[in-house]
Amino acid sequence: MTTALPPHTTEELRALLAPPGNALLHELRHGLGGPYHLLFPQRFDANAAAFRQAFAEAGVDGRVYYAKKANKAAVFAERAAVGGLGVDVASHGELREALAAGVRGTDLIVTGPAKDDDLLRVAVLHGALVAVDALDELDRVLALAGRLGRAAKTLLRRLPPGQPHSRFGLDDGEMELALRRCRTEQVVMAGFSFHLNGYDICERADLAAELIRLCTRARALGLRADQVSVGGGFAVDYVDAQDWRRFHESTRPEHFHQRKAFSGYYPYHSPIAGADALAALLSTNPAGEKSSLADLVRAAGVTLLVEPGRALLDQAGCTVMRVQGVKERDAYDILTVDGSSLSLSEQWFGSEFLPDPVLVPADRADRADAGPYPACVGAATCLESDMLTWRKLPFPVRPAIGDLLVYHNTAGYQMDSNESPFHELPLPPKVVIEPSAHDSASPRPRWRLDRHP
Ligand SMILES: *Cc1c(COP(=O)(O)O)cnc(C)c1O
C-alpha cells in the first residue's frame, strides 16, 4: 500500500478544510466555476520578517529581495512594497508588475541572462541594481549608461566554481576583464552576485566568502564593491522527515498509475529551511576561513543580499480542484478533477508534486471509512499523460464527485509558472485570504480576488 505523505499545514488552512470553514471553499468553487488558488499574504509577511530577523540576530547588514518569478500574483509584490522588501525581477513584465505594486526602482534587482536594451535602460533610469551576467551585456550597460548620462548600478554575477557548466555568470577570466571594464564613471560597481541550484548551505557559504574576497580586490581597483548577493535557494519543508524516509523506503512501481516511474523527486523534506537556512548560512565557517560568514561580512563592511522566491512563499498558497469523476478500477480509483497538471509545475521537471492533496468532502455525512482508498488524480484534458498525481494516494475516505482536493503549499512555483489555457480551460483565479476584521465577531476569513488570474 502507498505511504501517506501528509503536507505540513497551517492553522488558517486547517480552519478552512474542516467544518464550518470548508463551506467557504465549496462556495468559492461554486462562485468561480472552476479550480482556483488560495493565497495567504500574511504568511509571506511572516516569512519575510523571519529572514530579516535572521540578519538582525547575526548582526549582519542584510537585504531581502523577493524573487518575483516564483509567483505571478499581484498581492505578493504589493506586500513586498508595503513591507519595504526589494524585488528580484528578470523581465519587462516582472519589472512593470513590481513598479505597479509600489516597489521603488531603487529597491529592484534585475537578474536574468542577456537582458535586452530596453529593460536595461529602464533599470538604469530607475536606479535599479543590475546583475550583469556576461561581458557583452556589460558592454551594452556601459554604452547605455554613457548615452543616458547616468551611472548604472551593477553587480557582477559569478559563475559558481562548483557548477562550472552553468550557463549563468562570469568565469575567472571574464570576471577579471569585467572588473577592469567597470573602472569608468558609467558604472557604480556595487559588488557581486551568484545564484546556485540546490540547497547546499556550505557551497553557498564558500562562494559568498569568495565574493567577499573579490570585493577587497575590486576595492583595490577603486571600485565600490560593498554588496554581495547570495541569490535564492532557501529550502522549503513540505513534509515530515519520517514520512519522507518511509516514502523512499517503501515506494514500489505498483504504487503509481501505469507503474509510472520518475528519475527523481524534489527534496520535499528539508531539515533546515527558510530563514533557518539563512541563519545557518550566516553561522557557517566558509572553507579556509576561521570565522563565520556573518563575521566576514561584518569585517568587510559588506551588505549581504538574499533573493528568496520559494521560501518567502512557504505556506502562502494552495490549489483547490473539484472531483468531477470517480472511475473504479480493480485495485484503485482514477479521480478526474476540473483542472490540469499545468497548475502543478513540478510536472515541468518530469516529476511529481508529492505532498498528498487533502480531501474536503462535499457533504457532512460520515462516509464508510474502512480506508485507505487508493486513487490517482487525472486532469480534465484529453492527454493520457496529464495527471496531477500518478501516485495512488491513500485517501482516508472514498472520494466522491463534488469533493474538493486541496494541494498544499503550491504558491512557490507550482501554481502558475507553467499554467496554460490548454483546452480553453480557464486559468485558475487567485483568491486572497485574509483574517476577518478585528471588530468582526465572525472568525470567518475575508476573501477577494487577486488583481491577476
Ligand atoms: C530563481 C532565482 C531566485 C529564487 O530562487 P528560489 O529557489 O525560489 O529561492 C533568486 N535569484 C535568481 C537569480 C534566480 O534566478
Boltz pocket constraint, residues with backbone or C-beta under 6 A from the ligand:
constraints:
  - pocket:
      binder: B
      contacts: [[A, 67], [A, 69], [A, 70], [A, 88], [A, 111], [A, 112], [A, 194], [A, 195], [A, 231], [A, 232], [A, 233], [A, 234], [A, 307], [A, 308], [A, 309], [A, 310], [A, 311]]
      max_distance: 6.0
